[in-house]
C-alpha cells in the first residue's frame, strides 16, 4: 500500500484560558500509559543510564496529599491507572497558544489492567462531563478548595492539580487509583519521532483548521507533530464534539501499541535508550513510579498487552438538556462500568449501548 503524507502547519491553540495556576503544567496525550509501558521495558539493559534517566522524571506524592480517606487498596494483582493530559501552554508548549497561567485535563483515561496482565479496559472520561467535585487542596497554595456541584470534570486538575484529579475519579468510580501518569505536548511529539512515527489509515479525508491536520484517505506514517494534530482534531470529524475526538484518540492508541511492538525496541539498546530518555523527560508520575527502576517494573507487567487485548470505551454519558456543550454521566450505566473494573471483568456492552459516547462517524475515520 502506498504511503501518503502531508505536513501540517504549526499547531496553535485558540481561545482564552483562565489564569488560575496549577502545580504541574503538562499537555494532553492519549497514549501516556502505553508509552510508559513500552519505552522503558527491558530496563535491565539501561543500568548505566539510571542516574541520567532518574533525573529526567518528575513525580507527585499522591498518597501523602490524599491521606487515608480513599477507596480500599485491593491487592489482587490488577492495576488501575489514571492517565491525564492537560492543556497547558507553558514552556515549549507555548507554540500551541498563549500561556495564561492555568491548565485543565483535556484528556483523561482510567486504565484497568487485569490481575493476569493479559488484558486491559480503558475508560475515557469526557472533559466536559458535569460531576460532583469533592473538596480538595490546591497543590500550589495549599489552600482548601471547596467541593462543587455540576463542575466540569477537567476543572479538578485546574483547581487542585493531580491529587484533586485522582480524588475526583476515585469519588466517581469508588476505585482506588494505583498510579498516575501525565505527559506534555512537546514530550509526546518527541516520543513519536523517536519511535519513527505511527502508521494509521484514514478512511475519509481529515482537514481540520484548528489542529492544522490535512490528510487524504489512505495510509500515512504520522510524525510527532502530525500525531499531536490527530489527537487534537475535533471540529472536522463526526459531529465535531469532544466525544468524537475521544474516538480518534482511542484509534490512535491502538495504532501506537502496534507500532511500538513492530520496531524492535526490545532488542535495540540504542533505540530503547532514546525512547526512554524522551519518555522520562516528558512524564510526570505518582511517587510509586517516580524512578526508572519502579517504572521499569511497572512496564514489564504491561509488555504482554497487544492492541487486540485492550478494550476501550467512553464513560456512559448523555448531553445535558440545559447545555448541549456539556454531558452528564448516566448513573446506572456508569455503575456497570465501574463494577466491571472492580470485579476484574470485561465491561459489558449493555453499559454503553445507550450512551452518547462511542457513537457516530468519528470512530470510523481512522483504523
Residue pairs with C-beta under 8 A, 6 or more apart in sequence:
1 218
1 219
2 218
2 219
3 218
3 219
3 220
3 221
4 215
4 216
4 218
4 219
4 220
5 220
5 221
5 222
5 226
6 214
6 215
6 216
6 220
6 226
7 223
7 225
7 226
8 211
8 212
8 213
8 214
8 225
8 226
8 229
9 212
10 95
10 212
10 225
11 95
11 96
11 211
11 212
11 225
11 228
11 229
11 232
12 95
12 96
12 97
12 212
13 87
13 89
13 96
13 97
13 98
14 97
14 210
15 97
16 100
17 87
17 89
17 97
17 98
17 100
17 101
17 102
17 103
18 100
18 102
18 158
19 100
19 101
19 102
20 101
20 102
20 158
20 159
21 101
21 102
21 140
22 86
22 88
22 102
22 103
22 139
22 140
22 157
22 158
22 159
22 161
23 60
23 139
23 140
23 161
23 162
24 58
24 60
24 139
24 161
24 162
24 182
24 284
25 86
25 88
25 90
25 91
25 93
25 103
25 184
26 84
26 85
26 86
26 88
26 103
26 182
26 183
26 184
26 284
27 85
27 86
27 87
27 88
27 93
27 96
27 183
27 184
27 185
27 186
27 188
28 84
28 85
28 86
28 87
28 105
28 106
28 107
28 185
28 231
28 232
29 35
29 85
29 107
29 183
29 184
29 185
29 187
29 188
29 231
30 85
30 107
30 109
30 231
30 249
30 250
30 252
30 253
31 188
31 252
31 253
31 256
31 257
32 83
32 84
32 85
32 181
32 182
32 183
32 283
33 81
33 83
33 109
33 111
33 181
33 302
34 253
34 256
34 257
34 260
34 302
35 183
35 191
35 256
35 260
35 279
36 181
36 279
36 283
36 285
36 289
36 295
36 298
36 299
37 298
37 299
37 301
37 302
37 303
37 305
38 257
38 260
38 261
38 265
38 275
38 299
38 302
38 303
39 191
39 194
39 260
39 265
39 272
39 275
39 276
39 278
39 279
39 299
40 46
40 53
40 275
40 276
40 279
40 280
40 292
40 295
40 296
40 299
41 266
41 296
41 299
41 300
41 302
41 303
42 266
42 272
42 296
42 300
43 276
43 292
43 293
43 295
43 296
43 299
43 300
44 296
45 269
45 272
46 53
46 269
46 272
46 273
46 276
46 292
46 296
49 273
49 276
49 277
50 292
50 293
52 277
53 276
53 277
53 280
53 292
54 280
54 291
54 292
56 277
56 280
56 281
57 280
57 283
57 285
57 290
57 291
57 292
57 295
58 283
58 284
58 285
59 284
59 285
59 286
59 287
59 289
59 290
60 139
60 161
60 162
60 163
60 180
60 284
60 285
60 286
60 287
61 286
61 287
62 162
62 163
62 166
62 177
62 180
62 286
62 287
63 286
63 287
63 288
64 287
65 137
65 139
65 163
66 163
66 166
66 167
70 167
70 170
70 176
71 170
71 173
71 174
71 175
71 176
72 176
73 176
73 178
74 176
74 342
76 115
76 344
77 115
77 116
77 117
78 112
78 113
78 114
78 115
78 344
79 111
79 112
79 113
79 117
79 178
79 179
79 298
79 301
80 110
80 111
80 112
80 113
80 175
80 176
80 177
80 178
80 179
80 341
81 110
81 111
81 113
81 177
81 178
81 179
81 180
81 181
82 108
82 109
82 110
82 111
82 165
82 166
82 169
82 177
82 179
82 180
82 181
83 107
83 108
83 109
83 110
83 111
83 181
83 182
84 105
84 107
84 108
84 157
84 162
84 165
84 180
84 181
84 182
85 105
85 106
85 107
85 108
85 182
85 183
85 188
86 103
86 104
86 105
86 106
86 157
86 182
87 103
87 104
87 105
87 106
88 99
88 102
88 103
88 184
88 185
89 96
89 97
89 98
89 99
89 100
89 103
90 99
90 103
91 99
91 184
91 186
92 184
92 185
92 186
93 99
93 184
93 185
93 186
96 185
102 158
103 157
103 158
104 127
104 154
104 155
104 157
104 158
105 127
105 153
105 154
105 156
105 157
105 158
105 165
106 127
106 154
107 124
107 127
107 231
107 249
108 124
108 125
108 127
108 153
108 154
108 165
108 169
109 122
109 123
109 124
109 125
110 122
110 123
110 125
110 169
110 173
110 175
110 177
110 341
111 120
111 121
111 122
112 120
112 121
112 122
112 123
112 175
112 341
112 344
113 119
113 120
113 301
113 302
113 305
114 120
114 121
114 344
115 344
117 301
117 302
117 304
117 305
118 304
118 305
118 309
119 305
119 309
119 310
119 311
119 346
120 305
120 309
120 310
120 311
121 310
121 311
121 312
121 313
121 340
121 341
121 346
121 347
122 250
122 253
122 310
122 311
122 312
122 313
123 313
123 314
123 315
123 337
123 341
123 347
124 246
124 249
124 250
124 312
124 313
124 314
124 315
124 357
125 153
125 169
125 172
125 315
126 153
126 242
126 243
126 246
126 314
126 315
126 317
126 327
126 357
127 152
127 153
127 154
127 242
128 152
128 153
128 154
128 242
128 325
128 326
128 327
129 152
129 153
129 315
129 317
129 326
129 327
129 328
129 329
130 150
130 151
130 152
130 153
130 320
130 326
130 327
130 328
130 329
131 150
131 151
131 152
131 153
131 156
131 168
131 172
131 329
132 147
132 148
132 149
132 150
132 151
132 171
133 147
133 148
133 151
133 153
133 155
133 156
133 164
133 168
134 147
134 167
134 168
134 171
135 144
135 145
135 146
135 147
136 144
136 145
136 156
136 159
136 160
136 163
136 164
136 167
136 168
137 143
137 144
137 145
137 160
137 163
137 164
138 144
138 145
138 159
138 160
138 161
139 160
139 161
139 162
139 163
139 164
140 161
145 159
145 160
145 164
148 155
152 326
153 168
156 164
156 165
156 167
156 168
157 164
157 165
160 167
162 180
162 182
162 284
162 286
165 180
166 177
166 180
169 175
169 177
170 176
170 177
172 329
172 334
172 338
173 338
173 341
174 338
174 342
175 338
175 341
175 342
178 288
179 285
179 286
179 288
179 289
179 298
180 284
180 285
180 286
180 289
181 283
181 284
181 285
181 286
181 289
182 283
182 284
182 285
183 191
183 282
183 283
183 284
184 282
185 228
186 282
187 278
187 279
187 281
187 282
187 283
188 224
188 227
188 228
188 282
189 223
189 224
189 225
189 227
189 228
190 224
190 278
190 281
190 282
191 224
191 275
191 278
191 279
191 282
192 198
192 222
192 223
192 224
192 227
192 228
192 256
193 223
193 224
194 271
194 274
194 275
194 278
195 256
195 259
195 260
195 263
195 265
195 275
196 221
196 259
196 263
197 221
197 222
197 223
197 224
197 227
197 259
198 221
198 222
198 227
198 252
198 255
198 256
198 259
199 219
199 220
199 221
199 222
199 255
199 258
199 259
200 219
200 220
200 222
200 230
200 251
200 252
200 255
200 366
200 367
201 218
201 219
201 220
201 366
201 367
202 215
202 216
202 217
202 218
202 220
202 365
202 366
203 217
203 364
203 365
203 366
203 367
204 217
204 364
204 365
205 215
205 216
205 217
206 213
206 214
206 215
206 230
206 233
206 236
206 237
206 365
207 213
207 214
207 215
207 236
208 214
208 229
208 233
208 234
208 235
208 236
208 237
209 235
209 236
210 232
210 233
210 234
210 235
211 228
211 229
211 230
211 232
211 233
211 234
212 229
213 226
213 229
213 230
213 232
213 233
215 226
220 226
222 230
227 252
230 248
230 252
230 366
231 245
231 248
231 249
231 252
232 245
233 245
233 248
234 240
234 241
234 242
234 244
234 245
237 244
237 245
237 248
237 361
237 362
237 365
238 244
238 247
238 360
238 361
238 362
238 363
238 365
239 360
239 362
243 314
243 317
243 327
243 356
243 357
243 358
243 359
243 360
243 362
244 360
244 361
244 362
244 363
245 362
246 314
246 357
247 314
247 358
247 360
247 362
247 363
247 365
248 362
248 365
248 366
250 312
250 363
251 363
251 365
251 366
251 367
252 366
253 310
253 312
254 307
254 310
254 312
255 307
255 366
257 305
257 306
257 307
257 310
258 306
258 307
261 306
263 271
264 271
265 271
265 272
265 275
266 272
266 303
276 292
280 292
280 295
283 295
285 295
288 294
289 295
289 298
311 346
311 347
313 337
313 347
313 351
313 352
313 357
313 358
314 352
314 355
314 357
314 358
315 329
315 334
315 337
315 355
315 357
316 329
316 330
316 333
316 334
316 336
316 337
316 351
316 352
316 354
316 355
316 357
317 327
317 328
317 329
317 330
317 355
317 356
317 357
318 327
318 328
318 330
318 354
318 355
318 356
319 326
319 327
319 328
319 356
320 326
320 327
320 328
327 356
330 354
330 355
333 351
333 352
333 354
333 355
334 351
336 347
336 348
336 350
336 351
337 347
337 351
337 352
340 346
340 347
340 348
340 351
341 347
352 358
